[in-house]
């Protein structure tokens, strides 16, 4: 109930943003977002607030939040500001050390899914641990 109002709009916005991603990346991102929002549906107030903060875009927040970061990268791709757009962000060792074992497992599953031979997602060595 804590996440219901703001989370629904954010969830829809992220799925709309994903429409601009390459097809395979969109499918992977949509599955991940759906799973994460479903897992946190009954989160307590403090956890819900942290969860939404990581996913939402806000003028007061740096572009490190998922929705804001993806929006920025989509805009850069559309404007051809980079030769090859790389979506996501490199996770620092410090950030990785803050993750729980479950989160590390999720990252591993996400990386495995993204790097399956039949997928058409290019993952460079520098982007193995995407957010």
VMD Tcl script that builds the backbone (N, CA, C; Angstrom):
set m [mol new atoms 393]
animate dup $m
set s [atomselect $m all]
$s set {name element resname resid chain x y z} {
  {N N UNK 1 A 0.818 -1.195 0.000}
  {CA C UNK 1 A 0.000 0.000 0.000}
  {C C UNK 1 A 0.860 1.257 0.000}
  {N N UNK 2 A 2.028 1.175 0.632}
  {CA C UNK 2 A 2.916 2.340 0.720}
  {C C UNK 2 A 3.355 2.803 -0.667}
  {N N UNK 3 A 3.649 1.844 -1.546}
  {CA C UNK 3 A 4.191 2.190 -2.856}
  {C C UNK 3 A 3.113 2.453 -3.903}
  {N N UNK 4 A 1.876 2.112 -3.643}
  {CA C UNK 4 A 0.826 2.079 -4.653}
  {C C UNK 4 A 0.764 3.307 -5.557}
  {N N UNK 5 A 0.493 4.478 -5.027}
  {CA C UNK 5 A 0.268 5.659 -5.847}
  {C C UNK 5 A 1.416 6.053 -6.746}
  {N N UNK 6 A 2.518 6.476 -6.144}
  {CA C UNK 6 A 3.661 6.940 -6.921}
  {C C UNK 6 A 4.340 5.842 -7.705}
  {N N UNK 7 A 4.297 4.642 -7.194}
  {CA C UNK 7 A 4.975 3.530 -7.856}
  {C C UNK 7 A 4.320 3.175 -9.179}
  {N N UNK 8 A 3.004 3.212 -9.227}
  {CA C UNK 8 A 2.295 2.846 -10.458}
  {C C UNK 8 A 2.677 3.771 -11.615}
  {N N UNK 9 A 2.694 5.066 -11.347}
  {CA C UNK 9 A 3.059 6.024 -12.389}
  {C C UNK 9 A 4.513 5.868 -12.823}
  {N N UNK 10 A 5.383 5.647 -11.861}
  {CA C UNK 10 A 6.798 5.445 -12.160}
  {C C UNK 10 A 7.000 4.175 -12.977}
  {N N UNK 11 A 6.312 3.122 -12.598}
  {CA C UNK 11 A 6.382 1.844 -13.308}
  {C C UNK 11 A 5.982 2.032 -14.775}
  {N N UNK 12 A 4.870 2.710 -15.002}
  {CA C UNK 12 A 4.415 2.963 -16.381}
  {C C UNK 12 A 5.423 3.827 -17.142}
  {N N UNK 13 A 5.995 4.832 -16.473}
  {CA C UNK 13 A 6.964 5.704 -17.138}
  {C C UNK 13 A 8.211 4.922 -17.570}
  {N N UNK 14 A 8.685 4.040 -16.708}
  {CA C UNK 14 A 9.864 3.241 -17.044}
  {C C UNK 14 A 9.567 2.336 -18.233}
  {N N UNK 15 A 8.407 1.690 -18.245}
  {CA C UNK 15 A 8.054 0.826 -19.379}
  {C C UNK 15 A 7.938 1.639 -20.668}
  {N N UNK 16 A 7.437 2.887 -20.576}
  {CA C UNK 16 A 7.392 3.758 -21.767}
  {C C UNK 16 A 8.803 4.112 -22.233}
  {N N UNK 17 A 9.695 4.401 -21.280}
  {CA C UNK 17 A 11.085 4.700 -21.637}
  {C C UNK 17 A 11.722 3.505 -22.353}
  {N N UNK 18 A 11.438 2.318 -21.891}
  {CA C UNK 18 A 12.015 1.108 -22.478}
  {C C UNK 18 A 11.635 0.936 -23.948}
  {N N UNK 19 A 10.536 1.546 -24.382}
  {CA C UNK 19 A 10.125 1.430 -25.789}
  {C C UNK 19 A 11.185 1.975 -26.736}
  {N N UNK 20 A 12.014 2.887 -26.248}
  {CA C UNK 20 A 13.054 3.492 -27.086}
  {C C UNK 20 A 14.349 2.675 -27.111}
  {N N UNK 21 A 14.415 1.613 -26.315}
  {CA C UNK 21 A 15.617 0.781 -26.250}
  {C C UNK 21 A 15.614 -0.247 -27.379}
  {N N UNK 22 A 16.790 -0.783 -27.713}
  {CA C UNK 22 A 16.834 -1.896 -28.670}
  {C C UNK 22 A 15.926 -3.029 -28.158}
  {N N UNK 23 A 15.291 -3.771 -29.082}
  {CA C UNK 23 A 14.259 -4.760 -28.740}
  {C C UNK 23 A 14.682 -5.754 -27.653}
  {N N UNK 24 A 15.846 -6.357 -27.791}
  {CA C UNK 24 A 16.279 -7.361 -26.809}
  {C C UNK 24 A 16.522 -6.729 -25.444}
  {N N UNK 25 A 17.079 -5.529 -25.440}
  {CA C UNK 25 A 17.331 -4.825 -24.183}
  {C C UNK 25 A 16.009 -4.408 -23.541}
  {N N UNK 26 A 15.058 -4.000 -24.375}
  {CA C UNK 26 A 13.730 -3.642 -23.866}
  {C C UNK 26 A 13.074 -4.843 -23.189}
  {N N UNK 27 A 13.102 -5.992 -23.830}
  {CA C UNK 27 A 12.477 -7.188 -23.265}
  {C C UNK 27 A 13.118 -7.558 -21.933}
  {N N UNK 28 A 14.430 -7.521 -21.886}
  {CA C UNK 28 A 15.152 -7.839 -20.662}
  {C C UNK 28 A 14.828 -6.821 -19.562}
  {N N UNK 29 A 14.854 -5.547 -19.910}
  {CA C UNK 29 A 14.555 -4.490 -18.950}
  {C C UNK 29 A 13.133 -4.560 -18.434}
  {N N UNK 30 A 12.177 -4.823 -19.331}
  {CA C UNK 30 A 10.780 -4.923 -18.911}
  {C C UNK 30 A 10.589 -6.068 -17.916}
  {N N UNK 31 A 11.183 -7.221 -18.195}
  {CA C UNK 31 A 11.062 -8.361 -17.275}
  {C C UNK 31 A 11.660 -8.018 -15.913}
  {N N UNK 32 A 12.826 -7.383 -15.918}
  {CA C UNK 32 A 13.506 -7.049 -14.665}
  {C C UNK 32 A 12.691 -6.043 -13.848}
  {N N UNK 33 A 12.193 -5.002 -14.504}
  {CA C UNK 33 A 11.416 -3.971 -13.816}
  {C C UNK 33 A 10.145 -4.580 -13.225}
  {N N UNK 34 A 9.447 -5.380 -14.006}
  {CA C UNK 34 A 8.215 -6.017 -13.517}
  {C C UNK 34 A 8.501 -6.863 -12.286}
  {N N UNK 35 A 9.568 -7.637 -12.341}
  {CA C UNK 35 A 9.932 -8.498 -11.213}
  {C C UNK 35 A 10.280 -7.671 -9.973}
  {N N UNK 36 A 11.079 -6.629 -10.139}
  {CA C UNK 36 A 11.491 -5.806 -9.002}
  {C C UNK 36 A 10.311 -5.068 -8.369}
  {N N UNK 37 A 9.435 -4.498 -9.191}
  {CA C UNK 37 A 8.284 -3.791 -8.640}
  {C C UNK 37 A 7.353 -4.773 -7.934}
  {N N UNK 38 A 7.197 -5.969 -8.493}
  {CA C UNK 38 A 6.353 -6.984 -7.863}
  {C C UNK 38 A 6.925 -7.389 -6.504}
  {N N UNK 39 A 8.244 -7.575 -6.433}
  {CA C UNK 39 A 8.899 -7.968 -5.179}
  {C C UNK 39 A 8.716 -6.925 -4.078}
  {N N UNK 40 A 8.675 -5.664 -4.463}
  {CA C UNK 40 A 8.618 -4.580 -3.476}
  {C C UNK 40 A 7.210 -4.043 -3.250}
  {N N UNK 41 A 6.217 -4.724 -3.776}
  {CA C UNK 41 A 4.835 -4.263 -3.684}
  {C C UNK 41 A 4.386 -4.070 -2.231}
  {N N UNK 42 A 4.810 -4.961 -1.357}
  {CA C UNK 42 A 4.378 -4.889 0.049}
  {C C UNK 42 A 5.495 -4.390 0.970}
  {N N UNK 43 A 6.433 -3.651 0.423}
  {CA C UNK 43 A 7.561 -3.150 1.218}
  {C C UNK 43 A 7.077 -2.169 2.287}
  {N N UNK 44 A 7.823 -2.135 3.377}
  {CA C UNK 44 A 7.532 -1.165 4.431}
  {C C UNK 44 A 7.892 0.237 3.979}
  {N N UNK 45 A 7.498 1.251 4.733}
  {CA C UNK 45 A 7.715 2.645 4.322}
  {C C UNK 45 A 9.170 3.001 4.016}
  {N N UNK 46 A 10.099 2.619 4.859}
  {CA C UNK 46 A 11.508 2.985 4.640}
  {C C UNK 46 A 12.064 2.288 3.405}
  {N N UNK 47 A 11.792 0.992 3.275}
  {CA C UNK 47 A 12.296 0.251 2.114}
  {C C UNK 47 A 11.644 0.749 0.828}
  {N N UNK 48 A 10.352 1.043 0.879}
  {CA C UNK 48 A 9.643 1.558 -0.295}
  {C C UNK 48 A 10.235 2.887 -0.742}
  {N N UNK 49 A 10.552 3.739 0.217}
  {CA C UNK 49 A 11.129 5.042 -0.113}
  {C C UNK 49 A 12.494 4.879 -0.790}
  {N N UNK 50 A 13.337 4.001 -0.243}
  {CA C UNK 50 A 14.647 3.731 -0.867}
  {C C UNK 50 A 14.477 3.158 -2.270}
  {N N UNK 51 A 13.563 2.212 -2.424}
  {CA C UNK 51 A 13.312 1.573 -3.707}
  {C C UNK 51 A 12.897 2.606 -4.756}
  {N N UNK 52 A 11.917 3.430 -4.422}
  {CA C UNK 52 A 11.433 4.431 -5.374}
  {C C UNK 52 A 12.504 5.457 -5.708}
  {N N UNK 53 A 13.303 5.825 -4.717}
  {CA C UNK 53 A 14.381 6.799 -4.939}
  {C C UNK 53 A 15.367 6.279 -5.978}
  {N N UNK 54 A 15.662 4.997 -5.954}
  {CA C UNK 54 A 16.607 4.419 -6.919}
  {C C UNK 54 A 16.039 4.372 -8.330}
  {N N UNK 55 A 14.727 4.285 -8.457}
  {CA C UNK 55 A 14.107 4.124 -9.769}
  {C C UNK 55 A 13.594 5.419 -10.380}
  {N N UNK 56 A 13.255 6.410 -9.551}
  {CA C UNK 56 A 12.563 7.567 -10.103}
  {C C UNK 56 A 13.481 8.651 -10.645}
  {N N UNK 57 A 12.885 9.475 -11.490}
  {CA C UNK 57 A 13.565 10.648 -12.032}
  {C C UNK 57 A 12.994 11.874 -11.340}
  {N N UNK 58 A 13.844 12.788 -10.995}
  {CA C UNK 58 A 13.385 14.008 -10.336}
  {C C UNK 58 A 14.363 15.122 -10.640}
  {N N UNK 59 A 13.854 16.298 -10.794}
  {CA C UNK 59 A 14.717 17.448 -11.073}
  {C C UNK 59 A 15.700 17.686 -9.930}
  {N N UNK 60 A 15.333 17.266 -8.733}
  {CA C UNK 60 A 16.202 17.484 -7.580}
  {C C UNK 60 A 17.259 16.388 -7.423}
  {N N UNK 61 A 17.142 15.331 -8.197}
  {CA C UNK 61 A 18.046 14.201 -8.059}
  {C C UNK 61 A 19.028 14.154 -9.218}
  {N N UNK 62 A 20.240 13.697 -8.977}
  {CA C UNK 62 A 21.197 13.528 -10.073}
  {C C UNK 62 A 20.720 12.431 -11.020}
  {N N UNK 63 A 21.283 12.404 -12.198}
  {CA C UNK 63 A 20.865 11.439 -13.217}
  {C C UNK 63 A 21.254 10.001 -12.874}
  {N N UNK 64 A 21.708 9.765 -11.659}
  {CA C UNK 64 A 22.078 8.416 -11.260}
  {C C UNK 64 A 20.878 7.523 -11.039}
  {N N UNK 65 A 19.680 8.067 -10.918}
  {CA C UNK 65 A 18.480 7.265 -10.764}
  {C C UNK 65 A 18.115 6.647 -12.108}
  {N N UNK 66 A 17.582 5.444 -12.058}
  {CA C UNK 66 A 17.364 4.661 -13.275}
  {C C UNK 66 A 16.573 5.409 -14.352}
  {N N UNK 67 A 15.376 5.888 -14.027}
  {CA C UNK 67 A 14.537 6.521 -15.044}
  {C C UNK 67 A 15.224 7.739 -15.656}
  {N N UNK 68 A 15.840 8.571 -14.827}
  {CA C UNK 68 A 16.532 9.759 -15.335}
  {C C UNK 68 A 17.730 9.372 -16.200}
  {N N UNK 69 A 18.466 8.364 -15.767}
  {CA C UNK 69 A 19.644 7.924 -16.514}
  {C C UNK 69 A 19.256 7.356 -17.879}
  {N N UNK 70 A 18.232 6.496 -17.911}
  {CA C UNK 70 A 17.792 5.916 -19.177}
  {C C UNK 70 A 17.268 7.009 -20.104}
  {N N UNK 71 A 16.516 7.961 -19.561}
  {CA C UNK 71 A 16.012 9.073 -20.378}
  {C C UNK 71 A 17.173 9.851 -20.990}
  {N N UNK 72 A 18.192 10.142 -20.202}
  {CA C UNK 72 A 19.366 10.872 -20.691}
  {C C UNK 72 A 20.072 10.071 -21.788}
  {N N UNK 73 A 20.238 8.779 -21.592}
  {CA C UNK 73 A 20.940 7.964 -22.576}
  {C C UNK 73 A 20.127 7.806 -23.865}
  {N N UNK 74 A 18.823 7.728 -23.760}
  {CA C UNK 74 A 17.965 7.679 -24.948}
  {C C UNK 74 A 18.098 8.988 -25.722}
  {N N UNK 75 A 18.085 10.108 -25.014}
  {CA C UNK 75 A 18.236 11.420 -25.670}
  {C C UNK 75 A 19.588 11.528 -26.366}
  {N N UNK 76 A 20.646 11.082 -25.705}
  {CA C UNK 76 A 21.976 11.124 -26.316}
  {C C UNK 76 A 22.034 10.244 -27.560}
  {N N UNK 77 A 21.389 9.090 -27.498}
  {CA C UNK 77 A 21.358 8.188 -28.649}
  {C C UNK 77 A 20.621 8.841 -29.814}
  {N N UNK 78 A 19.487 9.482 -29.531}
  {CA C UNK 78 A 18.695 10.146 -30.571}
  {C C UNK 78 A 19.465 11.307 -31.199}
  {N N UNK 79 A 20.267 11.996 -30.393}
  {CA C UNK 79 A 21.024 13.145 -30.891}
  {C C UNK 79 A 22.381 12.732 -31.441}
  {N N UNK 80 A 22.665 11.436 -31.428}
  {CA C UNK 80 A 23.948 10.901 -31.894}
  {C C UNK 80 A 25.128 11.584 -31.222}
  {N N UNK 81 A 25.009 11.809 -29.919}
  {CA C UNK 81 A 26.086 12.453 -29.178}
  {C C UNK 81 A 27.244 11.488 -28.917}
  {N N UNK 82 A 26.955 10.217 -29.020}
  {CA C UNK 82 A 28.003 9.207 -28.855}
  {C C UNK 82 A 27.942 8.270 -30.043}
  {N N UNK 83 A 29.101 7.775 -30.466}
  {CA C UNK 83 A 29.136 6.865 -31.602}
  {C C UNK 83 A 28.290 5.630 -31.336}
  {N N UNK 84 A 28.439 5.064 -30.152}
  {CA C UNK 84 A 27.673 3.879 -29.773}
  {C C UNK 84 A 27.144 4.089 -28.365}
  {N N UNK 85 A 25.847 4.129 -28.218}
  {CA C UNK 85 A 25.251 4.342 -26.905}
  {C C UNK 85 A 25.363 3.084 -26.068}
  {N N UNK 86 A 25.834 3.255 -24.865}
  {CA C UNK 86 A 25.892 2.172 -23.890}
  {C C UNK 86 A 24.879 2.526 -22.824}
  {N N UNK 87 A 23.908 1.656 -22.635}
  {CA C UNK 87 A 22.863 1.915 -21.648}
  {C C UNK 87 A 23.274 1.373 -20.295}
  {N N UNK 88 A 22.880 2.088 -19.255}
  {CA C UNK 88 A 23.197 1.688 -17.895}
  {C C UNK 88 A 24.388 2.482 -17.383}
  {N N UNK 89 A 24.976 1.989 -16.306}
  {CA C UNK 89 A 26.099 2.675 -15.678}
  {C C UNK 89 A 27.022 1.644 -15.035}
  {N N UNK 90 A 28.293 1.941 -15.037}
  {CA C UNK 90 A 29.280 1.079 -14.392}
  {C C UNK 90 A 29.092 1.166 -12.878}
  {N N UNK 91 A 28.942 0.031 -12.232}
  {CA C UNK 91 A 28.823 0.033 -10.773}
  {C C UNK 91 A 30.214 0.045 -10.156}
  {N N UNK 92 A 30.389 0.905 -9.181}
  {CA C UNK 92 A 31.683 0.989 -8.507}
  {C C UNK 92 A 31.843 -0.203 -7.557}
  {N N UNK 93 A 33.070 -0.491 -7.204}
  {CA C UNK 93 A 33.343 -1.567 -6.255}
  {C C UNK 93 A 32.664 -1.258 -4.911}
  {N N UNK 94 A 32.689 0.018 -4.526}
  {CA C UNK 94 A 32.047 0.434 -3.273}
  {C C UNK 94 A 30.550 0.119 -3.289}
  {N N UNK 95 A 29.901 0.438 -4.403}
  {CA C UNK 95 A 28.457 0.167 -4.538}
  {C C UNK 95 A 28.199 -1.345 -4.512}
  {N N UNK 96 A 29.028 -2.100 -5.212}
  {CA C UNK 96 A 28.868 -3.562 -5.230}
  {C C UNK 96 A 29.046 -4.149 -3.835}
  {N N UNK 97 A 29.965 -3.600 -3.052}
  {CA C UNK 97 A 30.195 -4.090 -1.695}
  {C C UNK 97 A 28.998 -3.830 -0.781}
  {N N UNK 98 A 28.173 -2.835 -1.135}
  {CA C UNK 98 A 26.975 -2.525 -0.354}
  {C C UNK 98 A 25.811 -3.466 -0.661}
  {N N UNK 99 A 25.914 -4.217 -1.752}
  {CA C UNK 99 A 24.828 -5.117 -2.144}
  {C C UNK 99 A 24.768 -6.334 -1.239}
  {N N UNK 100 A 23.547 -6.807 -1.019}
  {CA C UNK 100 A 23.341 -8.059 -0.299}
  {C C UNK 100 A 23.631 -9.213 -1.263}
  {N N UNK 101 A 23.855 -10.403 -0.704}
  {CA C UNK 101 A 24.127 -11.574 -1.538}
  {C C UNK 101 A 23.026 -11.802 -2.565}
  {N N UNK 102 A 21.782 -11.576 -2.156}
  {CA C UNK 102 A 20.640 -11.751 -3.069}
  {C C UNK 102 A 20.754 -10.809 -4.269}
  {N N UNK 103 A 21.184 -9.555 -4.015}
  {CA C UNK 103 A 21.321 -8.582 -5.094}
  {C C UNK 103 A 22.464 -8.960 -6.034}
  {N N UNK 104 A 23.550 -9.469 -5.482}
  {CA C UNK 104 A 24.665 -9.928 -6.324}
  {C C UNK 104 A 24.191 -11.078 -7.207}
  {N N UNK 105 A 23.401 -11.978 -6.628}
  {CA C UNK 105 A 22.835 -13.083 -7.401}
  {C C UNK 105 A 21.953 -12.581 -8.534}
  {N N UNK 106 A 21.156 -11.548 -8.267}
  {CA C UNK 106 A 20.300 -10.969 -9.297}
  {C C UNK 106 A 21.129 -10.337 -10.412}
  {N N UNK 107 A 22.200 -9.655 -10.042}
  {CA C UNK 107 A 23.081 -9.064 -11.056}
  {C C UNK 107 A 23.689 -10.151 -11.939}
  {N N UNK 108 A 24.106 -11.239 -11.309}
  {CA C UNK 108 A 24.690 -12.358 -12.061}
  {C C UNK 108 A 23.656 -12.930 -13.030}
  {N N UNK 109 A 22.427 -13.136 -12.560}
  {CA C UNK 109 A 21.361 -13.647 -13.432}
  {C C UNK 109 A 21.094 -12.687 -14.582}
  {N N UNK 110 A 21.065 -11.394 -14.282}
  {CA C UNK 110 A 20.831 -10.389 -15.307}
  {C C UNK 110 A 21.956 -10.392 -16.343}
  {N N UNK 111 A 23.188 -10.478 -15.871}
  {CA C UNK 111 A 24.323 -10.530 -16.787}
  {C C UNK 111 A 24.268 -11.797 -17.646}
  {N N UNK 112 A 23.967 -12.926 -17.014}
  {CA C UNK 112 A 23.872 -14.189 -17.765}
  {C C UNK 112 A 22.804 -14.089 -18.850}
  {N N UNK 113 A 21.647 -13.518 -18.491}
  {CA C UNK 113 A 20.555 -13.367 -19.449}
  {C C UNK 113 A 20.957 -12.430 -20.591}
  {N N UNK 114 A 21.625 -11.344 -20.246}
  {CA C UNK 114 A 22.019 -10.351 -21.254}
  {C C UNK 114 A 23.117 -10.855 -22.175}
  {N N UNK 115 A 23.898 -11.812 -21.724}
  {CA C UNK 115 A 25.034 -12.267 -22.530}
  {C C UNK 115 A 24.815 -13.655 -23.134}
  {N N UNK 116 A 23.574 -14.147 -23.121}
  {CA C UNK 116 A 23.272 -15.420 -23.777}
  {C C UNK 116 A 23.608 -15.297 -25.254}
  {N N UNK 117 A 24.168 -16.345 -25.851}
  {CA C UNK 117 A 24.569 -16.283 -27.257}
  {C C UNK 117 A 23.440 -15.922 -28.221}
  {N N UNK 118 A 22.214 -16.323 -27.936}
  {CA C UNK 118 A 21.122 -16.037 -28.863}
  {C C UNK 118 A 20.549 -14.635 -28.714}
  {N N UNK 119 A 21.022 -13.885 -27.746}
  {CA C UNK 119 A 20.558 -12.513 -27.553}
  {C C UNK 119 A 21.354 -11.575 -28.455}
  {N N UNK 120 A 20.719 -10.472 -28.832}
  {CA C UNK 120 A 21.393 -9.495 -29.685}
  {C C UNK 120 A 21.729 -8.240 -28.897}
  {N N UNK 121 A 22.190 -8.440 -27.678}
  {CA C UNK 121 A 22.585 -7.322 -26.823}
  {C C UNK 121 A 24.107 -7.325 -26.760}
  {N N UNK 122 A 24.702 -6.215 -27.100}
  {CA C UNK 122 A 26.145 -6.100 -26.996}
  {C C UNK 122 A 26.506 -5.582 -25.623}
  {N N UNK 123 A 27.253 -6.381 -24.876}
  {CA C UNK 123 A 27.684 -5.986 -23.545}
  {C C UNK 123 A 29.199 -5.897 -23.579}
  {N N UNK 124 A 29.704 -4.676 -23.429}
  {CA C UNK 124 A 31.153 -4.518 -23.458}
  {C C UNK 124 A 31.730 -4.925 -22.125}
  {N N UNK 125 A 33.030 -5.197 -22.088}
  {CA C UNK 125 A 33.685 -5.616 -20.853}
  {C C UNK 125 A 33.492 -4.595 -19.738}
  {N N UNK 126 A 33.480 -3.307 -20.084}
  {CA C UNK 126 A 33.314 -2.245 -19.096}
  {C C UNK 126 A 31.895 -2.175 -18.548}
  {N N UNK 127 A 30.962 -2.839 -19.209}
  {CA C UNK 127 A 29.570 -2.704 -18.789}
  {C C UNK 127 A 28.991 -4.009 -18.261}
  {N N UNK 128 A 29.855 -4.888 -17.750}
  {CA C UNK 128 A 29.382 -6.174 -17.252}
  {C C UNK 128 A 28.411 -6.017 -16.105}
  {N N UNK 129 A 28.597 -5.045 -15.257}
  {CA C UNK 129 A 27.760 -4.860 -14.088}
  {C C UNK 129 A 26.927 -3.602 -14.265}
  {N N UNK 130 A 25.850 -3.742 -15.021}
  {CA C UNK 130 A 24.988 -2.598 -15.278}
  {C C UNK 130 A 23.944 -2.450 -14.199}
  {N N UNK 131 A 23.502 -1.242 -14.045}
  {CA C UNK 131 A 22.436 -0.957 -13.099}
  {C C UNK 131 A 21.123 -1.053 -13.833}
}
mol reanalyze $m
mol bondsrecalc $m
mol representation Tube
mol addrep $m
